[in-house]
Amino acid sequence: MLLILTDTFAEQQPSAEYIAQRIYDRDTGRDSHAAVLMKLIEKDGQSRVREMEVWRRDFGEFKKTLIRFNSPAEIRGTGFLTWENKSRDDDQYLFLPELRRSRRIVSSQKDQKFVNSDFTYEDMQRRRVEKDVHHLLGSKILSGFNCWVLESTPKPSAESQYEKFVALVTRDSYVPIQIDYYKHGRVVKRYTVFNLQKISGIWTDMVAEMADLRNQHRTVLEVQKISYNVNVDPNVFTVRNLEKY
């Protein structure tokens, strides 16, 4: 992966807030349905593979997302539902088949791992622009993409397990293709997009990884198939449906 500092910092720079808002508002379709592989990779290279489906739909300016695991047997049926909210933190519900009921993820649990992956429940949320103070640090080229370097620091009123985020954002499509997560003054996790493709006119992370740099554990997400604007039923995103497995 090639990382090169560009010679010039573009003459006509957008503001940091503008870039953050374009990331938040970027086109992801009215709805989508995807088949995804989740690979959990240990430091020694051993891996476990999970299969899951992901449904997403816009409800006005907010989104709802349902994840359902199909294999292996020990996680089959586990579901995760997210509802974005305007004036309060997002609602998240985890369904475990053996308990036959869902439980709501509360704020104090947002730093916990999502189904033992390298994503936390906080990482599974879209981060609203107004939660952070944004600074544009410059521009870089990463893997052939000309990118803005955006630093976002959570405001005191915004709960976060992280001190700040530094993202490399493609200048033509406003897709973050690398995000560094900081704690205690150092990078502790890194999200990287290895394969970015335009599917049905929508830029899509086809292969991406969240790496925990503290223990060298990685979680890779590989999109096997995705369809946009397929009129996903709104009733998919109810707690009743989450628990109907």
Secondary structure, 3 states (H helix, E strand, C coil): CCEEECCCCCCCCCCHHHHHHHHHHCCCCCEEEEEEEEEEECCCCCEEEEEEEEEEEEECCEEEEEEEEEECCCCCCCEEEEECCCCCCCEEEEEECCCCEEEECCHHHCCCECCCCCCECCCCCCCCHHHEEEEEEEEEEECCEEEEEEEEEECCCCCCCCCEEEEEEECCCCCEEEEEEEECCEEEEEEEEEEEEEECCEEEEEEEEEEECCCCEEEEEEEEEEEECCCCCHHHHCHHHHCCC
